[in-house]
Structure formats: structure tokens, C-alpha cells
């Protein structure tokens, strides 16, 4: 089974790229972030024509998350779009059971800048999400938590650690909040297979950042202990970042052998 996550940075703009990538990469389950579409405008019919069922939680212009599952994996079950203890009108979290897995799709708050009120809210948001995930992993051993985390886990995930220093996306409190999630028993699947630096999933549109590989690895797929032994490969697919009108993120994937 192939699992993927992709911040598409506007599904309205990126729908042709998404449908092309679905045809090329043949993932079984895909989590999307930054769909930027109200639910009434979500292209469910177009994605069904491409062979994927979808569940989604969106809003106009900003945020928005969705989970796609290949036809044949069954219906989505126990869908969650809001978590207890977190009053947030922004559509940033979506959980559903499908294909024998529990999928939690996250579009983590950016935080703007260290010390900003949005930064404080990011840390609060992550704390509430950790509490939610503690319950999810207790109920659903086959848990996959994935999405745009807006946190580079460590220096290997930053093209220039000295330049970024302890700025937003790299600050110690953000990394500690991410570690609190992985300490629940979750594993960064990419690091199960690749220990070196220089692998990124996001590049700024400016300064030729993609061409110069000036990026960050902030798009993650975490798996619980029960799925760690089923993980047989993980990758960052850079190809869609080369396409016309690309998202600033590119898909990250995980291959599971659940037989």
C-alpha cells in the first residue's frame, strides 16, 4: 500500500497536477493540505473519475484538508474534523479510517514568527493535537499521521541550519512539540530509510530555491509502532515541483507491506 501526503497550495489551481500525479504514482491513500476550497466546491466528481473516493474539510481561500482513497479500499469511517479542547474555525485536521488504517491529516499552523501570537497559538494547537493523537493511537494501532507539519525536525532537514538558526519552523519549542508527538510511539517514516541531510519537501518560490535545493523537509508521514515493521520504503517525489505552476511543496510517500 502506498501512502502519500501533499500540500497542494490551492486544489483549484493544482487539480491538473494532482490528477496527473495520481495517474503516474498510483498511490492508494493521499492526504492533501491547503486545498483552499469550500466543501461545496471540492472536486469530488473529478477525483472519482480518477479512481479515488474523497473526504474533506475546507474553507474559502485558506487552509483545507482532504483524504483520498483508491476505489476498492472501502468507505471512510469515523470521520473527525474537529478535536476536543481545540476551538479552531480553521480547517486544519481531518481523521478517518480507511483500508485498514487510521489516517490523521494535519495542516499545522505556520506560526508566522517566534514570539508572535500566532506562534503561541501554534504551540497550543500542537499540544491539543498531541492529546488527541494519544487517544487515537490507543484506539487505532494502525495509525498514520501525516501532512504539512511546518516544522523541520532537525538540522538535517534544513538547507542552511546556520542561516535559519532558531527561527520559525526550526525553533526549539516547535521541535519539542513535534518530539512530544513522536514520543507517543510514532516514527518519522522517512528516517527509517534515510539518515542523511539534503532531502527537502518544500522550497520557496523565490531566489531559485528549488533549482539550488534551498529547502526544508516539513512534510512528514509518521507511523505507529504497529506499522513500523510494515514500512518497506519512503521517498520524496521531487518531479511535481518541476512542473508548470507547481505547488511550493512536493509529495512525500510511504510504502507499506500490510500482508
N, C-alpha and C positions, 0 to 999 in steps of 0.2 A: 504494500500500500504506500502510495506517495502522498505526503502531506506538504502543503506549501503555505507561505504567508507572503502577502504583497500589499504594501501601501501604494495604492494606485494614484493618489493625489488627483482625484476627480474621476469618477467612473464614467461620467458623461463624456469627458474628453478621451479617456483611456479605454473605452469599451472595445474598439477595434484591436488595440494591442492585447487586451485581455483575452478576447476570443481567439486571436492568433496564437497566443501563448498556450491556451488550453489545448488547442489542436496539436501544437508542436510538442508540448511537455507531457501531456496526458496525466495530470495529477488526479488523484482520487478525491481529495478534500483540499479546499483552498480557503484561507481566511483573508479577507480584504479589510483594509483600513482607509480612512479618508475618502469614502465614497462620495461625500458631499451631495447627497441626494435625499429628498424626502421619500418616504416609503412609497407613496403613490406613483413616483417617477422611477422607481427601481426597475431595471430592465430584466425582470424575471423571465419574460417570454423569450427574449433573445438568448438568455443563458440556458433556458430549457431547450431551445433549438440546438444549442451547442452540446447538449447532453448532460446538463447539470441542474439539479434542484437547488434552491437557494432559500435562505432565511436571512433577515436583515433588520437593522435598526438604524434609521438615518434621520438626518435633518438637513435643512436647506443651507447650502453654501459651505458649511463647516462639518468636520468630523464624519461620523457614519462608519458602521462596521457591518460586515456580511460574512456568511459562511456558505460556500458552495460545496455540493457533494455530487459525485457522479451518479447518474441514474443506476439503480440496482443496489445501492447501499442502504435503501430503506428510507423511511420518513424521519424527520428531525423530531427529537423527543426532549421533553423537559427544558424548553427554551427559556432563558433568563436574559433580560435586557437591563435590569436594574438590580443592584445588590443592596442588602440590608445595611443600614447605617451610613449610606453614602447618598446624600442629596445632590444629584448632579443632572441637570437637564441635558447636558451634552451627551451625545450618543457615542460612547467610547468602549462599551463592553457588551459582549454577546457570548452566551454559552449555550451549547446544545449537544445532545447525544446523537451520534450517527455512526454507522458502520462498526459498531462495537467499541467506539471510542467516545470519550467525553472531551469536547473541544471547547476551549475558552479563548476567545479572540479579544485582544486588548489593543486599544489605541491609547497609549499612555500620554498623559498631559505633558506638554513640552516644558513648561516652567518659565520660559522667557529669559530669565537671568537669575543668578544666585542672589538671594535676598529679596527678590520681587515677591509680591503677594501671590503671584501665580506659581512661584517656586514653592512657597509654603503649602499651597493647595496641592501641588504635585506630590509632596511628601505625605500629606494627609490622605490623598487619593490612593497612593500605593499602600499605605497602612491598612486602609479599609479593604483593598483588593486582596492583600495577603490574608486577612481574616476570612474573607470569602473563599479563597483558594484552600485554606486549611480544611474547611468543611467539604469542599469539592473533592479533594484527594482522599479524604476519609470515606466518602461515599462512592467514589469512582476511581478505582486503582488505575484504569487505563486512561489516564488524564494527559492531555496535550494542551499546554498553554503557549500561545504564540501571538505574534503581532509586532507592531512598532512600539518598542519599549522606550524610545527616546532616552536611552542610557547606553553608553558604551561600557561594557562590563569591566575592562581593564585596559592598560596601556597598549596591549597588542591590537586593540580594536580601534585605535586612533592613529591617523596617518602621521601626526606630529604631536606626540604627547606633551612636549615642552611648550609648544605654542598654545595648546588647549588648556594646559595646566589643570586647575580645579574649576574651570568654567562650567556653565550649564551643559548637561549631558555627561559630564565627566567628574562632577564634584563628589567628594567622599560620602555625603549624606545620600545622594542618589544611588551610588553604588552599594551602600549599606542597605538601602531599601530593596534593591534587586537581590542582594545576597539573602535578605530575610525571606524572600520568596523561594529562592533555590534551597535554602536551609530546611524548607518544609519536606524536602526529598525530591526536588526537581533537578533535572540535569540539562545544561545547555548542550543540545544535541550536536551542534557544530563542533564543539570542543571535545566530543567523544572521538572525533576522527582527525581533527586538525589542531595542532598546538601552536603553529607559527602565527606571527602577525602579518599584516599587509592584506588581509581579506576584509572587504567592506561591502555594505549593502546600501549605503546612502552616500551620494556626492552632491554637493551644492551645484546649482546650475551655473554659477559664476566662476570666473578665473580658470576655465578649462579644467575644472576639478576632476571630472571623470577621466579625461584623457591623461591627466597627471596622477591619477589614482590617489587624490587627496580626499579620502573618505572616512566614514565611520561605520562600524558594524553595530547597528542599533536595532536590527530586525532579527528576532530570536524565535526559536522553537524549543520550548522546554518540555521534557517528558518526565513522568514519574518513574519511580524505581521499577515498577512492574513492566514498563515498556523499554527500559534501558537495554535489556538483553535482546530486544526485538529490533533495535536500531541497527541497520546494516549500511547506512550511508547518509551523508548530509552534504549539502552544496549551496553555493550562492550562484545563481544563474545571471551572469552579467549581460547576456545578449540583449534582453529587452531595453537595457539602458542605452544601447547603441541605436535604437530605432528612432524614427521620426517622432517628434513631440513626446518624448518619454516622460514617465514619472521620474522624480529625483531618487526614488528607491527602486530596487530590483528584487525579484522574487528570491526567497530562500526556501530550501526544500529539505525534507527528511524522508528517507526510505525506511519502511518498517516491514519486517517479515513476521507476520502475526499468525502464521500457520502453526 
